[in-house]
Amino acid sequence: MLTRCLDHGEPATTPWIPDLLSRQRFTDICQRVYFGVDDYSDIDSILANGYLSYTFFEHVAISGRKDYMNYTQRCRKNLEDGLERLPLLLPASMDTIAALTLGVRSISLLEYQATLM
């Protein structure tokens, strides 16, 4: 299902996503979060769920399949939960910046989603 969502090429509604997190980096993080046996960081969780929520939302926008909105909302909830668990002082890294950017950008997407429902 996810590969179907990712295979439609350049994101139409979120063209900034590949600049923030490459597909290969996303795949590595997603495997660590959802299929790994080791622990993963809150930053990894935010990155995986944020990217997934935008990917599913993109699929909804392109295909018109509203049933994928449930996946978007689930991932968005996981993203919000991860943001709530972050400490006040964060490590200075590109992953941290990407995670915070996904969190901030999710607010505008939530507002847009509300108009679709």
N, C-alpha and C positions, 0 to 999 in steps of 0.2 A: 504494500500500500504506500509506504513512504517513498520507495524508489519511483513509483508512478508520479508522485507529487514532485519529486526532484528532477525528473527527466524531461520536464517540459521546457527546459532551457533557462535563459536569463529571466529572473523574476520581473514581472511586469509592474506589480504594485509596490514592490519593495526592492528596487534595484540597488540599494545601498548595502543589503545583507552580505553579498559576497566580498565586499570591501572590508566589512567588519570581521567576518569569520569565513575563511575559505571552506569549501565543501569537504575537503579532505580533513581539515582540522575539526570541523563539525562531526564528521563520521567517527574520528578517533575519540572525541569527547562523548559522543552518544554511546559508543560501545562501552566506554568506561562507566558511564552512569547507568545504563540500562542492562548491560550484559556482563559487566565486570565482576570479578570476585573480590577485588580490593576496594577499599574505601575511595570515595571521590569527594572533592571539595564542594562547598556551597556555590562557588564560582562556576565549577563545571556543571552543576545542576542547573544554574540560571542560564548558562550558555546553551545547554542542550534543550531545555524546555522553551527558552525564548526563540531559538532558531526553529524548533518544531512548530511552535504556535504560529509563527509567520509563514512557514511552509504550508501548513494546513490551511491557513487563511488565504494564501495565494491560490491554493487549489480550489477553494470555495469560490473565489472571485473569477477564476478562469472557467471552471467546469459548471458552476451554478449548483453544485451538490451541497445543499444546506446541511446534510447529515454529517459532513466533515467539520461543521462548526462546533460540534461537541468535542472533537479532538482539540480544536483550537482553544476552547474554553478550559479544558482539562490541563493542557500545557500552560496556559496563562495562569491558572491557579497555582500550579507548581512553581512557576516563575515568581509569582508574588510571595509565596511561602518562602522561597529561597532568599528573596530580597529582605524579608522580615528577619531572617536569621543572621544576616551579615553583621559583623561587629562594626563599631564606629570607625575604627582605624583599619584600613585595608592595605594590602600589599600593592605597591606600585608596579603594575604589569599591564600588558596589552589585554590579557584575558579579563582583568578587573575592569578596565575601561570598556571593553566590549560588553561585559555583563551589565554594567551600569547603563550603557547606551541602550541595550535591549529593554531594560526596565523602564527607562524614561520614554522610549518610543512606544512602549506597550500602552501607555495612557492614551495617546492619540488613536491607536488602533481600537481600543475599547470604546471610545466615543463613536468611531465609525461603525463598529459592529452593532452598536445600539440602534443605529439608523436602519440596519438591515433586518432587524428582528421585529 
